[in-house]
């Protein structure tokens, strides 16, 4: 699967309601609770990637979650997004 297809699939599963939403993290970084997250909000961000010599700019949906054990909120980033 190429990156454009992966982004399209990611955006589709992020727009699902509540617990059906895709999640890339299973353990809370604060309290180390496992699978204890409730959906919090969705954010839209721009992602740039290279195809040959062209820069492609697309919008991706990022999910924010809240740990039901400690209350910490975090943004869950997909595996294809790399830090710059």
Backbone as XML, in Angstrom:
<?xml version="1.0"?>
<chain id="A" units="angstrom">
  <residue number="1" name="UNK">
    <atom name="N" x="0.856" y="-1.176" z="0.000"/>
    <atom name="CA" x="0.000" y="0.000" z="0.000"/>
    <atom name="C" x="0.901" y="1.238" z="0.000"/>
  </residue>
  <residue number="2" name="UNK">
    <atom name="N" x="0.629" y="2.165" z="-0.914"/>
    <atom name="CA" x="1.451" y="3.374" z="-0.949"/>
    <atom name="C" x="0.972" y="4.377" z="0.106"/>
  </residue>
  <residue number="3" name="UNK">
    <atom name="N" x="1.739" y="5.427" z="0.303"/>
    <atom name="CA" x="1.455" y="6.388" z="1.371"/>
    <atom name="C" x="0.123" y="7.102" z="1.173"/>
  </residue>
  <residue number="4" name="UNK">
    <atom name="N" x="-0.222" y="7.467" z="-0.060"/>
    <atom name="CA" x="-1.496" y="8.151" z="-0.317"/>
    <atom name="C" x="-2.677" y="7.266" z="0.085"/>
  </residue>
  <residue number="5" name="UNK">
    <atom name="N" x="-2.615" y="5.978" z="-0.222"/>
    <atom name="CA" x="-3.680" y="5.056" z="0.167"/>
    <atom name="C" x="-3.734" y="4.881" z="1.674"/>
  </residue>
  <residue number="6" name="UNK">
    <atom name="N" x="-2.578" y="4.825" z="2.310"/>
    <atom name="CA" x="-2.509" y="4.679" z="3.758"/>
    <atom name="C" x="-3.116" y="5.903" z="4.459"/>
  </residue>
  <residue number="7" name="UNK">
    <atom name="N" x="-2.857" y="7.097" z="3.939"/>
    <atom name="CA" x="-3.423" y="8.326" z="4.507"/>
    <atom name="C" x="-4.939" y="8.336" z="4.350"/>
  </residue>
  <residue number="8" name="UNK">
    <atom name="N" x="-5.416" y="7.948" z="3.183"/>
    <atom name="CA" x="-6.861" y="7.911" z="2.925"/>
    <atom name="C" x="-7.548" y="6.922" z="3.870"/>
  </residue>
  <residue number="9" name="UNK">
    <atom name="N" x="-6.946" y="5.745" z="4.050"/>
    <atom name="CA" x="-7.492" y="4.742" z="4.965"/>
    <atom name="C" x="-7.483" y="5.268" z="6.402"/>
  </residue>
  <residue number="10" name="UNK">
    <atom name="N" x="-6.373" y="5.909" z="6.802"/>
    <atom name="CA" x="-6.251" y="6.477" z="8.150"/>
    <atom name="C" x="-7.354" y="7.499" z="8.408"/>
  </residue>
  <residue number="11" name="UNK">
    <atom name="N" x="-7.564" y="8.437" z="7.472"/>
    <atom name="CA" x="-8.590" y="9.463" z="7.658"/>
    <atom name="C" x="-9.980" y="8.848" z="7.772"/>
  </residue>
  <residue number="12" name="UNK">
    <atom name="N" x="-10.232" y="7.779" z="7.033"/>
    <atom name="CA" x="-11.527" y="7.108" z="7.106"/>
    <atom name="C" x="-11.797" y="6.502" z="8.475"/>
  </residue>
  <residue number="13" name="UNK">
    <atom name="N" x="-10.815" y="5.827" z="9.055"/>
    <atom name="CA" x="-11.030" y="5.203" z="10.365"/>
    <atom name="C" x="-10.983" y="6.219" z="11.498"/>
  </residue>
  <residue number="14" name="UNK">
    <atom name="N" x="-10.353" y="7.359" z="11.308"/>
    <atom name="CA" x="-10.328" y="8.391" z="12.346"/>
    <atom name="C" x="-11.680" y="9.077" z="12.481"/>
  </residue>
  <residue number="15" name="UNK">
    <atom name="N" x="-12.439" y="9.138" z="11.423"/>
    <atom name="CA" x="-13.726" y="9.838" z="11.467"/>
    <atom name="C" x="-14.849" y="8.982" z="12.041"/>
  </residue>
  <residue number="16" name="UNK">
    <atom name="N" x="-14.543" y="7.745" z="12.392"/>
    <atom name="CA" x="-15.555" y="6.888" z="13.018"/>
    <atom name="C" x="-15.889" y="7.417" z="14.409"/>
  </residue>
  <residue number="17" name="UNK">
    <atom name="N" x="-17.065" y="7.079" z="14.871"/>
    <atom name="CA" x="-17.505" y="7.549" z="16.181"/>
    <atom name="C" x="-16.889" y="6.745" z="17.318"/>
  </residue>
  <residue number="18" name="UNK">
    <atom name="N" x="-16.584" y="7.398" z="18.368"/>
    <atom name="CA" x="-16.125" y="6.898" z="19.671"/>
    <atom name="C" x="-15.109" y="5.768" z="19.611"/>
  </residue>
  <residue number="19" name="UNK">
    <atom name="N" x="-15.385" y="4.659" z="20.274"/>
    <atom name="CA" x="-14.392" y="3.605" z="20.467"/>
    <atom name="C" x="-14.027" y="2.863" z="19.178"/>
  </residue>
  <residue number="20" name="UNK">
    <atom name="N" x="-14.804" y="3.028" z="18.109"/>
    <atom name="CA" x="-14.491" y="2.377" z="16.837"/>
    <atom name="C" x="-13.323" y="3.059" z="16.134"/>
  </residue>
  <residue number="21" name="UNK">
    <atom name="N" x="-12.933" y="4.214" z="16.618"/>
    <atom name="CA" x="-11.842" y="4.978" z="16.020"/>
    <atom name="C" x="-10.518" y="4.225" z="16.176"/>
  </residue>
  <residue number="22" name="UNK">
    <atom name="N" x="-9.678" y="4.290" z="15.158"/>
    <atom name="CA" x="-8.373" y="3.613" z="15.213"/>
    <atom name="C" x="-7.487" y="4.266" z="16.269"/>
  </residue>
  <residue number="23" name="UNK">
    <atom name="N" x="-6.682" y="3.442" z="16.925"/>
    <atom name="CA" x="-5.764" y="3.944" z="17.940"/>
    <atom name="C" x="-4.419" y="3.267" z="17.735"/>
  </residue>
  <residue number="24" name="UNK">
    <atom name="N" x="-3.335" y="4.038" z="17.794"/>
    <atom name="CA" x="-1.993" y="3.516" z="17.573"/>
    <atom name="C" x="-1.247" y="3.245" z="18.870"/>
  </residue>
  <residue number="25" name="UNK">
    <atom name="N" x="-1.753" y="3.744" z="19.970"/>
    <atom name="CA" x="-1.115" y="3.560" z="21.278"/>
    <atom name="C" x="-2.053" y="2.750" z="22.161"/>
  </residue>
  <residue number="26" name="UNK">
    <atom name="N" x="-1.509" y="1.818" z="22.921"/>
    <atom name="CA" x="-2.333" y="0.993" z="23.810"/>
    <atom name="C" x="-2.032" y="1.201" z="25.284"/>
  </residue>
  <residue number="27" name="UNK">
    <atom name="N" x="-0.894" y="1.848" z="25.598"/>
    <atom name="CA" x="-0.477" y="2.022" z="26.989"/>
    <atom name="C" x="-0.347" y="3.517" z="27.294"/>
  </residue>
  <residue number="28" name="UNK">
    <atom name="N" x="-0.898" y="3.936" z="28.418"/>
    <atom name="CA" x="-0.800" y="5.333" z="28.842"/>
    <atom name="C" x="0.632" y="5.632" z="29.279"/>
  </residue>
  <residue number="29" name="UNK">
    <atom name="N" x="1.182" y="6.726" z="28.805"/>
    <atom name="CA" x="2.550" y="7.112" z="29.151"/>
    <atom name="C" x="2.659" y="7.609" z="30.594"/>
  </residue>
  <residue number="30" name="UNK">
    <atom name="N" x="1.560" y="8.037" z="31.172"/>
    <atom name="CA" x="1.573" y="8.578" z="32.538"/>
    <atom name="C" x="1.413" y="7.478" z="33.589"/>
  </residue>
  <residue number="31" name="UNK">
    <atom name="N" x="0.315" y="6.718" z="33.502"/>
    <atom name="CA" x="0.019" y="5.726" z="34.549"/>
    <atom name="C" x="0.258" y="4.287" z="34.101"/>
  </residue>
  <residue number="32" name="UNK">
    <atom name="N" x="0.619" y="4.095" z="32.827"/>
    <atom name="CA" x="0.888" y="2.789" z="32.237"/>
    <atom name="C" x="-0.323" y="1.866" z="32.218"/>
  </residue>
  <residue number="33" name="UNK">
    <atom name="N" x="-1.513" y="2.459" z="32.257"/>
    <atom name="CA" x="-2.735" y="1.675" z="32.111"/>
    <atom name="C" x="-2.848" y="1.158" z="30.685"/>
  </residue>
  <residue number="34" name="UNK">
    <atom name="N" x="-3.442" y="-0.013" z="30.511"/>
    <atom name="CA" x="-3.549" y="-0.644" z="29.196"/>
    <atom name="C" x="-4.985" y="-0.541" z="28.695"/>
  </residue>
  <residue number="35" name="UNK">
    <atom name="N" x="-5.139" y="-0.069" z="27.440"/>
    <atom name="CA" x="-6.451" y="0.053" z="26.783"/>
    <atom name="C" x="-7.482" y="0.761" z="27.658"/>
  </residue>
  <residue number="36" name="UNK">
    <atom name="N" x="-7.106" y="1.886" z="28.217"/>
    <atom name="CA" x="-7.985" y="2.618" z="29.135"/>
    <atom name="C" x="-8.289" y="4.018" z="28.595"/>
  </residue>
  <residue number="37" name="UNK">
    <atom name="N" x="-8.522" y="4.147" z="27.279"/>
    <atom name="CA" x="-8.682" y="5.453" z="26.657"/>
    <atom name="C" x="-10.108" y="5.715" z="26.198"/>
  </residue>
  <residue number="38" name="UNK">
    <atom name="N" x="-10.521" y="6.954" z="26.373"/>
    <atom name="CA" x="-11.814" y="7.410" z="25.872"/>
    <atom name="C" x="-11.554" y="8.485" z="24.818"/>
  </residue>
  <residue number="39" name="UNK">
    <atom name="N" x="-12.332" y="8.519" z="23.739"/>
    <atom name="CA" x="-12.135" y="9.550" z="22.714"/>
    <atom name="C" x="-12.322" y="10.939" z="23.312"/>
  </residue>
  <residue number="40" name="UNK">
    <atom name="N" x="-11.489" y="11.879" z="22.893"/>
    <atom name="CA" x="-11.558" y="13.236" z="23.429"/>
    <atom name="C" x="-11.935" y="14.238" z="22.340"/>
  </residue>
  <residue number="41" name="UNK">
    <atom name="N" x="-11.172" y="14.319" z="21.256"/>
    <atom name="CA" x="-11.484" y="15.223" z="20.155"/>
    <atom name="C" x="-10.699" y="14.820" z="18.914"/>
  </residue>
  <residue number="42" name="UNK">
    <atom name="N" x="-11.029" y="15.451" z="17.795"/>
    <atom name="CA" x="-10.304" y="15.239" z="16.543"/>
    <atom name="C" x="-9.649" y="16.547" z="16.124"/>
  </residue>
  <residue number="43" name="UNK">
    <atom name="N" x="-8.467" y="16.446" z="15.539"/>
    <atom name="CA" x="-7.750" y="17.610" z="15.024"/>
    <atom name="C" x="-7.374" y="17.343" z="13.578"/>
  </residue>
  <residue number="44" name="UNK">
    <atom name="N" x="-7.345" y="18.389" z="12.799"/>
    <atom name="CA" x="-6.912" y="18.293" z="11.411"/>
    <atom name="C" x="-5.541" y="18.954" z="11.302"/>
  </residue>
  <residue number="45" name="UNK">
    <atom name="N" x="-4.611" y="18.268" z="10.668"/>
    <atom name="CA" x="-3.262" y="18.802" z="10.485"/>
    <atom name="C" x="-2.802" y="18.571" z="9.055"/>
  </residue>
  <residue number="46" name="UNK">
    <atom name="N" x="-1.876" y="19.405" z="8.612"/>
    <atom name="CA" x="-1.313" y="19.261" z="7.268"/>
    <atom name="C" x="-0.103" y="18.334" z="7.324"/>
  </residue>
  <residue number="47" name="UNK">
    <atom name="N" x="0.008" y="17.484" z="6.325"/>
    <atom name="CA" x="1.125" y="16.557" z="6.214"/>
    <atom name="C" x="1.739" y="16.740" z="4.833"/>
  </residue>
  <residue number="48" name="UNK">
    <atom name="N" x="3.042" y="16.848" z="4.793"/>
    <atom name="CA" x="3.754" y="16.965" z="3.519"/>
    <atom name="C" x="4.612" y="15.732" z="3.324"/>
  </residue>
  <residue number="49" name="UNK">
    <atom name="N" x="4.592" y="15.214" z="2.084"/>
    <atom name="CA" x="5.458" y="14.089" z="1.770"/>
    <atom name="C" x="5.927" y="14.206" z="0.329"/>
  </residue>
  <residue number="50" name="UNK">
    <atom name="N" x="7.011" y="13.505" z="0.035"/>
    <atom name="CA" x="7.640" y="13.589" z="-1.285"/>
    <atom name="C" x="7.200" y="12.420" z="-2.169"/>
  </residue>
  <residue number="51" name="UNK">
    <atom name="N" x="6.921" y="12.742" z="-3.425"/>
    <atom name="CA" x="6.706" y="11.741" z="-4.465"/>
    <atom name="C" x="7.619" y="12.153" z="-5.604"/>
  </residue>
  <residue number="52" name="UNK">
    <atom name="N" x="8.722" y="11.444" z="-5.731"/>
    <atom name="CA" x="9.730" y="11.848" z="-6.710"/>
    <atom name="C" x="10.331" y="13.170" z="-6.286"/>
  </residue>
  <residue number="53" name="UNK">
    <atom name="N" x="10.155" y="14.197" z="-7.123"/>
    <atom name="CA" x="10.658" y="15.528" z="-6.785"/>
    <atom name="C" x="9.536" y="16.483" z="-6.381"/>
  </residue>
  <residue number="54" name="UNK">
    <atom name="N" x="8.311" y="15.979" z="-6.306"/>
    <atom name="CA" x="7.157" y="16.811" z="-5.952"/>
    <atom name="C" x="6.840" y="16.686" z="-4.463"/>
  </residue>
  <residue number="55" name="UNK">
    <atom name="N" x="6.434" y="17.790" z="-3.857"/>
    <atom name="CA" x="5.987" y="17.789" z="-2.471"/>
    <atom name="C" x="4.462" y="17.781" z="-2.474"/>
  </residue>
  <residue number="56" name="UNK">
    <atom name="N" x="3.880" y="16.770" z="-1.850"/>
    <atom name="CA" x="2.432" y="16.627" z="-1.772"/>
    <atom name="C" x="1.983" y="17.081" z="-0.393"/>
  </residue>
  <residue number="57" name="UNK">
    <atom name="N" x="0.967" y="17.929" z="-0.340"/>
    <atom name="CA" x="0.439" y="18.429" z="0.930"/>
    <atom name="C" x="-1.004" y="17.935" z="1.074"/>
  </residue>
  <residue number="58" name="UNK">
    <atom name="N" x="-1.272" y="17.174" z="2.135"/>
    <atom name="CA" x="-2.609" y="16.643" z="2.388"/>
    <atom name="C" x="-3.000" y="16.932" z="3.825"/>
  </residue>
  <residue number="59" name="UNK">
    <atom name="N" x="-4.283" y="16.895" z="4.079"/>
    <atom name="CA" x="-4.796" y="17.081" z="5.419"/>
    <atom name="C" x="-5.048" y="15.710" z="6.043"/>
  </residue>
  <residue number="60" name="UNK">
    <atom name="N" x="-4.590" y="15.518" z="7.281"/>
    <atom name="CA" x="-4.862" y="14.274" z="7.994"/>
    <atom name="C" x="-5.620" y="14.590" z="9.274"/>
  </residue>
  <residue number="61" name="UNK">
    <atom name="N" x="-6.361" y="13.611" z="9.745"/>
    <atom name="CA" x="-7.127" y="13.743" z="10.974"/>
    <atom name="C" x="-6.360" y="13.025" z="12.078"/>
  </residue>
  <residue number="62" name="UNK">
    <atom name="N" x="-6.128" y="13.729" z="13.183"/>
    <atom name="CA" x="-5.449" y="13.149" z="14.341"/>
    <atom name="C" x="-6.439" y="13.064" z="15.498"/>
  </residue>
  <residue number="63" name="UNK">
    <atom name="N" x="-6.447" y="11.926" z="16.159"/>
    <atom name="CA" x="-7.346" y="11.725" z="17.294"/>
    <atom name="C" x="-6.654" y="12.097" z="18.594"/>
  </residue>
  <residue number="64" name="UNK">
    <atom name="N" x="-7.428" y="12.713" z="19.487"/>
    <atom name="CA" x="-6.952" y="12.967" z="20.847"/>
    <atom name="C" x="-7.747" y="12.052" z="21.758"/>
  </residue>
  <residue number="65" name="UNK">
    <atom name="N" x="-7.046" y="11.496" z="22.742"/>
    <atom name="CA" x="-7.642" y="10.552" z="23.671"/>
    <atom name="C" x="-7.422" y="11.019" z="25.101"/>
  </residue>
  <residue number="66" name="UNK">
    <atom name="N" x="-8.255" y="10.533" z="26.000"/>
    <atom name="CA" x="-8.113" y="10.819" z="27.426"/>
    <atom name="C" x="-8.030" y="9.486" z="28.160"/>
  </residue>
  <residue number="67" name="UNK">
    <atom name="N" x="-7.036" y="9.351" z="29.033"/>
    <atom name="CA" x="-6.905" y="8.145" z="29.852"/>
    <atom name="C" x="-7.981" y="8.200" z="30.931"/>
  </residue>
  <residue number="68" name="UNK">
    <atom name="N" x="-8.777" y="7.163" z="31.028"/>
    <atom name="CA" x="-9.855" y="7.170" z="32.024"/>
    <atom name="C" x="-9.340" y="6.886" z="33.433"/>
  </residue>
  <residue number="69" name="UNK">
    <atom name="N" x="-8.089" y="6.455" z="33.558"/>
    <atom name="CA" x="-7.516" y="6.189" z="34.880"/>
    <atom name="C" x="-6.870" y="7.426" z="35.495"/>
  </residue>
  <residue number="70" name="UNK">
    <atom name="N" x="-6.067" y="8.159" z="34.716"/>
    <atom name="CA" x="-5.341" y="9.303" z="35.288"/>
    <atom name="C" x="-5.784" y="10.654" z="34.706"/>
  </residue>
  <residue number="71" name="UNK">
    <atom name="N" x="-6.564" y="10.656" z="33.623"/>
    <atom name="CA" x="-7.061" y="11.900" z="33.053"/>
    <atom name="C" x="-6.142" y="12.563" z="32.040"/>
  </residue>
  <residue number="72" name="UNK">
    <atom name="N" x="-4.975" y="11.989" z="31.791"/>
    <atom name="CA" x="-4.036" y="12.595" z="30.831"/>
    <atom name="C" x="-4.632" y="12.567" z="29.428"/>
  </residue>
  <residue number="73" name="UNK">
    <atom name="N" x="-4.435" y="13.670" z="28.693"/>
    <atom name="CA" x="-4.889" y="13.767" z="27.308"/>
    <atom name="C" x="-3.673" y="13.774" z="26.397"/>
  </residue>
  <residue number="74" name="UNK">
    <atom name="N" x="-3.813" y="13.115" z="25.245"/>
    <atom name="CA" x="-2.698" y="13.053" z="24.312"/>
    <atom name="C" x="-3.203" y="12.918" z="22.889"/>
  </residue>
  <residue number="75" name="UNK">
    <atom name="N" x="-2.358" y="13.315" z="21.956"/>
    <atom name="CA" x="-2.637" y="13.148" z="20.533"/>
    <atom name="C" x="-1.970" y="11.863" z="20.076"/>
  </residue>
  <residue number="76" name="UNK">
    <atom name="N" x="-2.724" y="11.052" z="19.383"/>
    <atom name="CA" x="-2.230" y="9.771" z="18.887"/>
    <atom name="C" x="-1.819" y="9.927" z="17.425"/>
  </residue>
  <residue number="77" name="UNK">
    <atom name="N" x="-0.532" y="9.754" z="17.144"/>
    <atom name="CA" x="-0.008" y="9.937" z="15.799"/>
    <atom name="C" x="0.089" y="8.619" z="15.055"/>
  </residue>
  <residue number="78" name="UNK">
    <atom name="N" x="-0.253" y="8.619" z="13.767"/>
    <atom name="CA" x="-0.153" y="7.390" z="12.979"/>
    <atom name="C" x="1.294" y="6.980" z="12.749"/>
  </residue>
  <residue number="79" name="UNK">
    <atom name="N" x="1.478" y="5.720" z="12.419"/>
    <atom name="CA" x="2.824" y="5.178" z="12.222"/>
    <atom name="C" x="3.534" y="5.793" z="11.031"/>
  </residue>
  <residue number="80" name="UNK">
    <atom name="N" x="2.798" y="6.246" z="10.017"/>
    <atom name="CA" x="3.439" y="6.806" z="8.826"/>
    <atom name="C" x="3.921" y="8.227" z="9.019"/>
  </residue>
  <residue number="81" name="UNK">
    <atom name="N" x="3.517" y="8.887" z="10.091"/>
    <atom name="CA" x="3.967" y="10.256" z="10.355"/>
    <atom name="C" x="5.296" y="10.203" z="11.108"/>
  </residue>
  <residue number="82" name="UNK">
    <atom name="N" x="6.310" y="10.779" z="10.542"/>
    <atom name="CA" x="7.624" y="10.796" z="11.190"/>
    <atom name="C" x="7.935" y="12.196" z="11.715"/>
  </residue>
  <residue number="83" name="UNK">
    <atom name="N" x="8.707" y="12.244" z="12.748"/>
    <atom name="CA" x="9.108" y="13.531" z="13.326"/>
    <atom name="C" x="10.100" y="14.225" z="12.402"/>
  </residue>
  <residue number="84" name="UNK">
    <atom name="N" x="10.059" y="15.557" z="12.406"/>
    <atom name="CA" x="10.998" y="16.332" z="11.589"/>
    <atom name="C" x="12.071" y="16.950" z="12.450"/>
  </residue>
</chain>
